[in-house]
Amino acid sequence: MAWVWLVVIVAVVAGFVALQRRSKALAAQRAARELVPVKKLAFEDVTALGVELQDLDVELAGRQLDEGTNADYQRALDAYDAAKTAADSISKPEQVQDVTKILDDGRYAIACVRARVAGEPLPQRRPPCFFDPRHGLSVEDVPFAPVGGTERTVPACALDAERVKAGAEPDVRQVMVGTQRVPYWQGGRAYRPYAAGYFGGFGPLDWIFMGFMFEGLGDGLGALAAGVGDGMGDVIGGLGDGIGDIAGGLGDGIGDIAGGVGDIFDGFDF
């Protein structure tokens, strides 16, 4: 009966190979689905920086800029060009982190230009506004509790800080998840790199990424469960086929044995 066990082993191995292939296919499909909205988000942020630069051009019109202001202005322009190039080359959601990091550098350069022109000290390098990084540098930290979440201290721009202190809703960056618009921090694992580019250099904001990680874990477990379910289906199917072959083989063997016994009895003349 060794051949029976061999068939079973082959069926199990074939099932696990099918499970592995199915898991990879699911991961590729998920990445493709996540890429479209994330890439769109990156281009929207790049466009927002371009609008800020246009506004800055209007503010600087007719002014004689000193060397430091020119240098910061050029840094902002270079950041815009680099962000466009990086956004064009995004082929997987993780790469949006490169874009948002460049955008954050560009917005800080713009803040430096405005400070120099106004004769003010250069601004402290702070994280961008948590509620919408397009708002630029945060000016203070405020307590905030997302719906269903724990209250935390988050960086906010002047307008959002004022809204939160007054008990009003801040101007939150919304993203599409399915057919719903939700705050970007509730968008799931695909938007974690988006936040990481803006906030990754600021240690006190690690809790933000823990939130993204837990949401991503849910997504991952769902995909894993689906993959395991499909894979087990393949395994069971393979085992079923193998057992069917075994049963068929046994049936043929028993039929041959029965036929042989019949021939033996036919040979006797009662």
C-alpha positions as CSV (number, residue, x, y, z in Angstrom):
1,M,0.0,0.0,0.0
2,A,3.0,2.3,-0.2
3,W,1.7,3.8,-3.4
4,V,-1.4,4.9,-1.6
5,W,0.6,7.0,0.8
6,L,2.7,8.3,-2.1
7,V,-0.5,9.6,-3.8
8,V,-1.7,11.2,-0.6
9,I,1.7,13.0,0.0
10,V,1.8,14.2,-3.6
11,A,-1.8,15.5,-3.2
12,V,-0.9,17.4,0.0
13,V,2.2,18.9,-1.6
14,A,0.3,20.0,-4.6
15,G,-2.3,21.6,-2.3
16,F,0.3,23.6,-0.4
17,V,1.9,24.7,-3.6
18,A,-1.5,26.0,-4.8
19,L,-1.9,27.8,-1.5
20,Q,1.4,29.6,-1.9
21,R,0.6,30.6,-5.4
22,R,-2.9,31.8,-4.4
23,S,-1.4,33.9,-1.5
24,K,1.0,35.6,-3.9
25,A,-1.7,36.3,-6.4
26,L,-3.9,37.8,-3.6
27,A,-1.0,40.0,-2.4
28,A,-0.4,41.2,-6.0
29,Q,-4.1,42.0,-6.5
30,R,-4.3,43.9,-3.2
31,A,-1.3,46.0,-4.0
32,A,-2.8,46.8,-7.4
33,R,-6.0,47.9,-5.8
34,E,-4.2,50.0,-3.2
35,L,-1.9,51.7,-5.7
36,V,-4.6,53.7,-7.6
37,P,-6.0,55.8,-4.7
38,V,-2.6,56.2,-3.0
39,K,-1.0,57.4,-6.3
40,K,-3.9,59.8,-6.8
41,L,-3.4,61.1,-3.2
42,A,0.3,61.7,-3.9
43,F,-0.5,63.8,-7.1
44,E,-3.1,65.8,-5.2
45,D,-0.4,66.7,-2.6
46,V,2.1,67.6,-5.3
47,T,-0.4,69.8,-7.0
48,A,-1.1,71.5,-3.6
49,L,2.6,72.3,-3.2
50,G,2.6,73.8,-6.8
51,V,-0.3,76.1,-5.8
52,E,1.6,77.2,-2.7
53,L,4.6,78.1,-4.9
54,Q,2.3,80.1,-7.3
55,D,1.0,82.0,-4.3
56,L,4.6,82.5,-3.1
57,D,5.5,83.9,-6.5
58,V,2.8,86.5,-6.2
59,E,4.0,87.5,-2.7
60,L,7.6,87.8,-3.9
61,A,6.8,89.8,-7.0
62,G,9.0,92.9,-7.2
63,R,11.0,92.0,-4.1
64,Q,14.8,91.9,-4.1
65,L,15.7,88.6,-2.5
66,D,18.9,88.1,-0.5
67,E,21.1,85.0,-0.9
68,G,19.5,83.0,1.9
69,T,16.0,83.7,0.6
70,N,17.0,82.7,-2.9
71,A,18.5,79.5,-1.7
72,D,15.4,78.5,0.3
73,Y,13.2,79.5,-2.6
74,Q,15.2,77.3,-5.0
75,R,15.0,74.4,-2.5
76,A,11.2,74.7,-2.6
77,L,11.2,74.7,-6.4
78,D,13.6,71.7,-6.5
79,A,11.4,69.8,-4.0
80,Y,8.4,70.4,-6.2
81,D,10.2,69.0,-9.3
82,A,11.6,66.1,-7.3
83,A,8.1,65.2,-5.8
84,K,6.6,65.2,-9.3
85,T,9.3,62.9,-10.6
86,A,8.9,60.6,-7.6
87,A,5.1,60.5,-7.9
88,D,5.4,59.6,-11.6
89,S,7.5,56.6,-10.7
90,I,5.3,55.2,-8.0
91,S,4.7,51.5,-8.8
92,K,3.7,50.3,-5.4
93,P,2.0,52.0,-2.4
94,E,5.1,52.0,-0.2
95,Q,6.8,54.4,-2.6
96,V,4.4,57.3,-1.7
97,Q,6.6,57.8,1.4
98,D,9.3,59.2,-0.8
99,V,6.9,61.7,-2.3
100,T,5.5,63.0,1.0
101,K,8.9,63.3,2.6
102,I,10.0,65.5,-0.3
103,L,6.8,67.6,-0.1
104,D,7.4,68.1,3.6
105,D,10.9,69.4,2.9
106,G,9.5,71.7,0.2
107,R,6.9,73.2,2.6
108,Y,9.5,73.9,5.2
109,A,11.6,75.7,2.6
110,I,8.6,77.8,1.8
111,A,8.1,78.6,5.5
112,C,11.7,79.7,5.6
113,V,11.3,82.0,2.6
114,R,8.3,83.7,4.2
115,A,10.1,84.1,7.5
116,R,13.2,85.7,5.8
117,V,11.0,88.1,3.8
118,A,9.2,89.1,7.0
119,G,12.4,89.6,8.9
120,E,11.5,86.9,11.4
121,P,13.7,84.0,12.7
122,L,13.6,80.8,10.7
123,P,10.8,78.5,11.9
124,Q,11.5,75.5,14.1
125,R,11.4,72.3,12.1
126,R,8.1,70.8,13.3
127,P,6.0,68.0,11.9
128,P,3.2,69.1,9.5
129,C,-0.4,69.5,10.6
130,F,-1.7,66.1,11.6
131,F,-5.2,66.8,10.3
132,D,-4.0,67.6,6.8
133,P,-0.2,67.7,6.0
134,R,-1.0,70.1,3.2
135,H,-1.7,72.7,5.8
136,G,2.1,73.0,6.3
137,L,4.1,73.2,9.5
138,S,2.3,72.7,12.7
139,V,2.5,75.6,15.3
140,E,1.5,73.7,18.4
141,D,0.3,70.4,19.8
142,V,-3.4,69.9,20.8
143,P,-5.3,67.1,22.4
144,F,-7.5,65.2,19.9
145,A,-9.5,62.0,20.0
146,P,-10.6,60.5,16.7
147,V,-14.1,58.8,16.6
148,G,-13.8,55.7,18.6
149,G,-10.2,56.4,19.5
150,T,-8.1,57.4,22.5
151,E,-7.2,61.1,23.0
152,R,-3.7,61.9,22.0
153,T,-1.6,65.1,21.5
154,V,-1.1,65.8,17.9
155,P,0.6,68.7,16.0
156,A,-1.8,71.2,14.4
157,C,-1.6,74.2,12.1
158,A,-2.9,77.5,13.6
159,L,-6.4,77.2,12.1
160,D,-7.0,73.6,13.1
161,A,-5.6,74.2,16.6
162,E,-8.1,77.0,17.0
163,R,-10.9,74.7,15.8
164,V,-10.0,71.9,18.2
165,K,-9.8,74.3,21.1
166,A,-13.2,75.7,20.3
167,G,-14.7,72.2,20.1
168,A,-15.2,72.3,16.4
169,E,-14.1,69.7,13.8
170,P,-10.7,70.2,12.3
171,D,-10.2,70.3,8.5
172,V,-9.2,66.7,8.0
173,R,-7.6,65.1,5.0
174,Q,-10.1,62.6,3.6
175,V,-9.4,59.6,1.4
176,M,-11.6,57.1,-0.4
177,V,-11.9,53.6,1.0
178,G,-14.4,51.7,-1.2
179,T,-17.3,54.1,-1.6
180,Q,-16.7,56.0,1.6
181,R,-14.6,59.1,2.5
182,V,-12.7,58.7,5.8
183,P,-9.8,60.4,7.5
184,Y,-6.5,59.3,6.0
185,W,-5.4,57.7,9.3
186,Q,-8.4,55.3,9.0
187,G,-7.6,54.4,5.4
188,G,-5.8,51.2,6.3
189,R,-2.4,49.8,5.5
190,A,-2.1,51.4,2.1
191,Y,-2.0,54.9,3.6
192,R,0.6,54.2,6.3
193,P,3.5,55.1,4.0
194,Y,1.8,58.3,3.1
195,A,1.9,59.3,6.8
196,A,5.4,57.9,7.3
197,G,6.8,60.3,4.8
198,Y,5.4,63.3,6.5
199,F,5.8,62.2,10.2
200,G,8.4,59.4,10.1
201,G,11.2,61.7,11.4
202,F,9.4,62.8,14.5
203,G,9.6,60.1,17.2
204,P,6.8,61.3,19.5
205,L,4.3,60.5,16.7
206,D,5.0,56.7,16.7
207,W,1.4,56.1,18.0
208,I,0.1,57.3,14.6
209,F,1.9,54.4,12.9
210,M,0.8,51.9,15.6
211,G,-2.8,52.8,14.6
212,F,-2.0,52.3,10.9
213,M,-0.2,49.0,11.8
214,F,-3.2,47.6,13.6
215,E,-5.6,48.5,10.8
216,G,-3.1,47.0,8.3
217,L,-3.0,43.9,10.5
218,G,-6.7,43.5,10.1
219,D,-6.4,43.8,6.3
220,G,-3.5,41.4,6.3
221,L,-5.4,38.8,8.4
222,G,-8.4,39.1,6.1
223,A,-6.2,38.5,3.0
224,L,-4.4,35.6,4.8
225,A,-7.7,34.1,5.8
226,A,-9.0,34.3,2.3
227,G,-5.7,32.8,1.0
228,V,-5.8,30.0,3.5
229,G,-9.5,29.3,2.7
230,D,-8.8,29.1,-1.0
231,G,-5.6,27.2,-0.4
232,M,-7.3,24.7,1.8
233,G,-9.9,24.3,-0.9
234,D,-7.1,23.5,-3.3
235,V,-5.6,21.1,-0.8
236,I,-8.9,19.4,-0.1
237,G,-9.6,19.3,-3.8
238,G,-6.2,17.7,-4.4
239,L,-6.7,15.2,-1.7
240,G,-10.2,14.4,-3.1
241,D,-8.7,13.8,-6.5
242,G,-6.0,11.7,-5.0
243,I,-8.4,9.7,-2.8
244,G,-10.6,9.3,-5.8
245,D,-7.7,7.9,-7.8
246,I,-6.8,5.7,-4.9
247,A,-10.4,4.5,-4.6
248,G,-10.6,3.9,-8.3
249,G,-7.4,2.0,-8.2
250,L,-8.6,-0.1,-5.3
251,G,-11.9,-0.7,-7.1
252,D,-10.1,-1.9,-10.2
253,G,-7.8,-4.1,-8.1
254,I,-10.7,-5.6,-6.2
255,G,-12.6,-6.1,-9.5
256,D,-9.5,-7.9,-11.0
257,I,-9.3,-10.1,-7.8
258,A,-13.0,-10.9,-8.0
259,G,-12.7,-11.7,-11.7
260,G,-9.8,-14.0,-10.9
261,V,-11.7,-15.8,-8.2
262,G,-14.6,-16.2,-10.6
263,D,-12.3,-17.8,-13.2
264,I,-11.0,-20.2,-10.5
265,F,-14.4,-21.3,-9.6
266,D,-15.3,-21.7,-13.3
267,G,-12.5,-24.1,-13.6
268,F,-14.1,-26.5,-11.2
269,D,-16.8,-28.8,-12.6
270,F,-19.4,-29.3,-9.9
